[in-house]
Structure formats: structure tokens, C-alpha cells
């Protein structure tokens, strides 16, 4: 089995052994974890019978992250790279909007302003940072920092969700460390560690959507109107 590097073509990772559709078996199929996590959260949602259908949107967005990444790692081109990057950004914005409205009880105007501010700050960060930092994971630093801030605020409000968010942060940090080490091990381990990054990020997303569903009946949480959800969950 020959080793084909993608480090200098479309991404800072290894693990591709041919130019075919299944040339990155571990990198491609590890994305199934995103779908599995979303399906499990959906099962809990259906069992609980809460009826918050905007949570279904979050589950589908989480699953779309895995689908987009699967397509990219099966056919890695600059075009399919967008399918890898865009879904995870939409999922992050949607989750931030949902938590801001439902759990932090921010107004619609403040939530929209927060989403816009985070989007532009993150884009500025990406432009300013050197390409390939932390194996490409440097683009995730703003998201990790914001997740830490939101977790702190959620904890201050006494909401049980912070336990799941803190666990997600811990897994996120480990995932970034794994991604940073990926290039270093490629020469001795051609499979690389990018597939481990996928598994850990799927766990991060699953902890966030499952935790939100698991404590959705928290007495400190108030329901919001469908109009408020629609305004921010679909960026």
C-alpha cells in the first residue's frame, strides 16, 4: 500500500493511500461517529417527548458535520473542503444561538450581535494566523475560548448543562493536541491521527447536543417562541 500525502495539497494531515474514493479509509469512516452521536441524542429527545423541534435542527446539523467531512476525505479537493468547513461553522453558530436564547436568556438583539461578533472575530483570527498552525487546528482556538466563556456563564447561572460543556471542553483540548501531533507522526505512522481528531470532535459535539437534551427540563430554563429560535438557529 503506497502512501500519498495531502499535506501540501488540501489539508494538514496524512492517511491517504490512493487517489480513489476510499483512499482515506480511517479519515473518511471515522466521521460516522458524528451521525451516531446525533442519532443517540435524537433517540433521547424522542424518549423524553419534550417537543422542542429546534433541537432536531441541531441534531441534523451535527450529523451534517460528519457527512461533509466524509465527502471531503473521500474526494479531497479545494471545492469539497468547503463541505468540510461550512457545516461545522453553521453548527457552532446554531448551538451558540440556541444556548444564548434558551439557557442564558439573552435578548434576540444581543444574541444576533453575539453571533455576528463571533463570526467576524473568528474570520479575522483565521486570516491573521499562519496556515497549518496546530496542524490546522489553530482555527478552532476562538471557538474553544468562547465555549469556555459560555460554560463559565452557564455554571454561574446554576444550570446543569455546564457539566456537559466542561466535559466537551476537555475533549476539545485533547482533540486539538492530537491534531497538532498529527503531522509529526505521519512519517512513522502513515495512517496519521486525523481520524482520532474526528472521533474526539464527534464526542465533543455529542456531549453538547446530548447534554442539552438530557437537562432540557431544567427548572431554570424557560421556553422561547419559535420566532426567536428561527431567527438564530438558522444563520
C-alpha positions as CSV (number, residue, x, y, z in Angstrom):
1,X,0.0,0.0,0.0
2,X,1.5,3.3,-1.1
3,X,1.4,6.4,0.9
4,X,0.1,9.6,-0.7
5,X,0.5,12.8,1.3
6,X,-2.2,15.5,1.3
7,X,-0.2,17.9,3.5
8,X,0.8,20.2,0.6
9,X,-2.4,19.9,-1.4
10,X,-5.7,20.3,0.5
11,X,-5.1,19.8,4.2
12,X,-2.6,19.4,7.0
13,X,-3.0,15.7,7.6
14,X,-2.0,12.3,6.2
15,X,-3.7,8.9,5.9
16,X,-4.4,8.9,2.1
17,X,-3.1,5.8,0.4
18,X,-4.6,6.1,-3.1
19,X,-6.4,8.6,-5.3
20,X,-9.7,6.6,-5.1
21,X,-12.9,7.4,-3.3
22,X,-11.8,5.2,-0.3
23,X,-8.2,6.4,-0.3
24,X,-8.6,7.6,3.3
25,X,-10.5,4.8,5.0
26,X,-9.9,5.8,8.6
27,X,-10.3,9.6,7.9
28,X,-13.5,9.0,5.9
29,X,-15.3,6.4,8.0
30,X,-14.4,7.9,11.4
31,X,-16.9,10.6,10.5
32,X,-19.7,8.1,11.1
33,X,-19.2,9.0,14.8
34,X,-20.9,12.4,14.2
35,X,-24.0,10.6,12.8
36,X,-24.1,8.1,15.7
37,X,-23.9,10.9,18.3
38,X,-26.7,12.8,16.6
39,X,-28.9,9.7,16.3
40,X,-28.4,8.9,20.0
41,X,-29.3,12.5,21.0
42,X,-32.4,12.2,18.8
43,X,-33.4,8.9,20.5
44,X,-33.1,10.6,23.9
45,X,-35.1,13.6,22.6
46,X,-37.9,11.3,21.3
47,X,-38.0,9.3,24.5
48,X,-38.2,12.5,26.6
49,X,-41.0,13.8,24.5
50,X,-40.0,17.4,25.1
51,X,-41.3,18.6,21.7
52,X,-38.6,21.2,21.1
53,X,-38.2,20.7,17.4
54,X,-35.3,23.2,17.1
55,X,-33.3,20.5,18.9
56,X,-33.9,18.4,15.8
57,X,-32.2,21.1,13.7
58,X,-29.2,20.9,15.9
59,X,-29.0,17.1,15.7
60,X,-29.2,17.3,11.9
61,X,-26.5,20.0,11.8
62,X,-24.3,17.8,14.0
63,X,-24.8,14.9,11.6
64,X,-24.1,17.2,8.6
65,X,-20.6,17.9,10.0
66,X,-19.8,14.2,9.7
67,X,-21.3,14.0,6.2
68,X,-19.4,17.0,4.9
69,X,-16.2,15.7,6.3
70,X,-16.8,12.2,4.8
71,X,-17.3,13.7,1.4
72,X,-14.1,15.8,1.7
73,X,-11.9,12.9,2.8
74,X,-13.3,10.7,0.1
75,X,-12.7,13.3,-2.6
76,X,-10.3,15.8,-1.2
77,X,-10.3,18.9,-3.3
78,X,-10.5,22.7,-2.6
79,X,-14.2,22.5,-3.5
80,X,-15.2,19.7,-1.2
81,X,-13.1,21.3,1.5
82,X,-16.0,23.9,1.8
83,X,-18.3,21.0,2.6
84,X,-16.0,20.1,5.4
85,X,-15.6,23.6,6.9
86,X,-19.0,25.2,6.4
87,X,-21.2,22.7,8.3
88,X,-19.2,22.8,11.5
89,X,-19.3,26.7,11.4
90,X,-23.1,26.6,11.0
91,X,-23.4,24.0,13.8
92,X,-21.3,26.2,16.1
93,X,-23.3,29.3,15.4
94,X,-26.6,27.5,15.7
95,X,-25.6,25.9,19.1
96,X,-24.4,29.3,20.4
97,X,-27.6,30.9,19.4
98,X,-29.7,28.2,21.0
99,X,-27.8,28.3,24.3
100,X,-27.8,32.1,24.3
101,X,-31.6,32.3,24.0
102,X,-32.8,29.3,25.9
103,X,-30.3,29.0,28.7
104,X,-28.6,32.4,29.1
105,X,-31.9,34.2,28.3
106,X,-30.3,36.8,26.2
107,X,-32.5,39.0,24.1
108,X,-32.8,38.4,20.4
109,X,-30.9,41.5,19.5
110,X,-28.0,40.7,21.9
111,X,-27.9,37.1,20.6
112,X,-27.7,38.2,17.0
113,X,-25.0,40.7,17.9
114,X,-23.0,38.0,19.7
115,X,-23.3,35.6,16.7
116,X,-22.1,38.3,14.3
117,X,-19.3,39.4,16.6
118,X,-18.0,35.8,17.0
119,X,-18.3,35.1,13.3
120,X,-16.2,38.1,12.3
121,X,-13.7,37.7,15.1
122,X,-13.1,34.1,14.1
123,X,-12.7,35.0,10.4
124,X,-10.2,37.7,11.4
125,X,-8.3,35.2,13.5
126,X,-8.1,32.7,10.7
127,X,-6.7,35.4,8.3
128,X,-4.1,36.5,10.8
129,X,-2.9,33.1,12.0
130,X,-0.2,31.2,10.0
131,X,-1.7,28.4,7.9
132,X,-1.2,25.0,9.3
133,X,-0.7,26.1,12.9
134,X,-1.5,23.2,15.3
135,X,-1.9,21.0,12.2
136,X,-4.7,23.3,11.0
137,X,-6.4,23.3,14.4
138,X,-5.4,26.8,15.2
139,X,-8.6,28.0,13.5
140,X,-10.5,26.4,16.4
141,X,-9.0,28.4,19.2
142,X,-11.7,31.2,19.1
143,X,-14.4,28.5,19.3
144,X,-12.7,26.8,22.3
145,X,-12.3,30.1,24.1
146,X,-15.9,31.2,23.5
147,X,-17.1,27.7,24.7
148,X,-15.1,28.3,27.9
149,X,-16.7,31.7,28.5
150,X,-20.2,30.4,27.8
151,X,-19.6,27.4,30.1
152,X,-18.5,29.8,32.9
153,X,-21.6,31.9,32.5
154,X,-23.8,28.8,32.4
155,X,-22.2,27.5,35.6
156,X,-22.7,30.9,37.3
157,X,-26.4,30.5,36.5
158,X,-26.5,27.2,38.2
159,X,-27.5,25.2,35.1
160,X,-26.6,21.6,34.9
161,X,-25.6,21.9,31.3
162,X,-22.2,23.2,32.4
163,X,-21.1,19.7,33.3
164,X,-21.5,18.5,29.8
165,X,-20.0,21.7,28.4
166,X,-16.9,21.3,30.6
167,X,-16.5,17.7,29.5
168,X,-16.8,18.9,25.9
169,X,-14.1,21.5,26.5
170,X,-11.7,18.8,27.9
171,X,-12.3,16.5,24.9
172,X,-11.9,19.5,22.6
173,X,-8.5,20.3,24.1
174,X,-7.3,16.7,23.7
175,X,-8.6,16.7,20.1
176,X,-6.5,19.9,19.3
177,X,-3.4,18.3,20.9
178,X,-3.9,15.2,18.7
179,X,-4.3,17.3,15.6
180,X,-1.2,19.2,16.5
181,X,0.8,16.0,16.7
182,X,-0.7,14.5,13.5
183,X,1.9,15.8,11.1
184,X,4.8,14.8,13.4
185,X,3.8,11.2,13.4
186,X,3.0,10.9,9.7
187,X,6.4,9.8,8.6
188,X,6.5,6.9,11.1
189,X,2.7,6.2,11.1
190,X,1.2,6.9,7.7
191,X,-2.3,6.4,8.9
192,X,-1.8,9.6,10.9
193,X,-4.0,10.8,13.7
194,X,-6.6,12.8,11.8
195,X,-9.2,10.1,12.3
196,X,-8.7,10.3,16.0
197,X,-9.4,14.1,15.7
198,X,-12.7,13.2,14.0
199,X,-13.7,10.8,16.8
200,X,-12.9,13.3,19.5
201,X,-14.7,16.1,17.8
202,X,-17.7,13.9,17.3
203,X,-17.6,13.2,21.0
204,X,-17.3,17.0,21.7
205,X,-20.4,17.7,19.5
206,X,-22.3,14.8,21.0
207,X,-21.7,15.9,24.6
208,X,-23.0,19.4,23.7
209,X,-26.2,18.2,21.9
210,X,-26.8,15.3,24.3
211,X,-26.2,17.3,27.4
212,X,-28.6,20.0,26.2
213,X,-31.2,17.3,25.6
214,X,-30.5,15.5,28.9
215,X,-31.0,18.6,31.1
216,X,-33.6,20.2,28.8
217,X,-36.2,20.0,31.6
218,X,-34.1,22.1,34.0
219,X,-36.4,24.2,36.0
220,X,-34.2,27.3,35.4
221,X,-34.8,27.1,31.7
222,X,-37.6,28.9,30.0
223,X,-39.1,28.1,26.7
224,X,-38.8,30.7,23.9
225,X,-41.0,31.4,20.9
226,X,-40.5,29.6,17.6
227,X,-39.8,33.0,16.0
228,X,-36.9,33.6,18.4
229,X,-35.4,30.2,17.6
230,X,-35.8,30.6,13.9
231,X,-34.0,33.9,13.9
232,X,-30.8,32.4,15.2
233,X,-30.7,28.6,14.8
234,X,-30.7,29.0,11.0
235,X,-27.9,31.6,10.4
